[in-house]
Amino acid sequence: MTLIGINKKDYKPKNDYYTPEWIFHSLGLMFDIDVAAPEGGISWIPAKKHYSIKDDGLMQPWEGLVWMNPPYSQCVPWVSKFREHANGVALLPTSKAAWFKQLFDDYRVAVLHPSQNVRFLTPENEVKGIFMPTLLFGMGTQAIEALHESKLGKVR
């Protein structure tokens, strides 16, 4: 996970929340890159490679189909790069912020509100919810088709 303005050597993963495995089973995709992964990646995320905080996923080139569950406290640069790349799936919180409206209103984006609440896993293997609903955003033909076929909820 890349956190702008935080010294990487001082970063502690206490605020990391990992996407549950059932989402990936439902999507049925193999991603080329998990762009905001913890060090070493996560075994159940189907990605050929991953960028951790040490790699600085925002500074790396994004190629192919990307998976993105970025630090929710730093969404703006991640969403900007996701929209620019326009090929992948992102799990993001709902928000009244400008970045959310821009992404939600982007004609190239499919939006899925999971019918089941997303409860995340922590590095300590605890299951935790967050105080705001999350949505899946898909860009690119493969990602959008996967959202529609996933049976995770209604796609707009």
Secondary structure, DSSP 8 states (H G I E B T S, - for coil): ---TTS-GGG--GGG--B--HHHHHHH---EEEETT--TT--TTS-EEEE--TTT-TTTS---SSEEE---GGGHHHHHHHHHHH--EEEEEE--SSHHHHHHHH-TTEEEEEESS---EE-TTS-EE--SS-EEEEEESHHHHHHHHHS-SEEE-
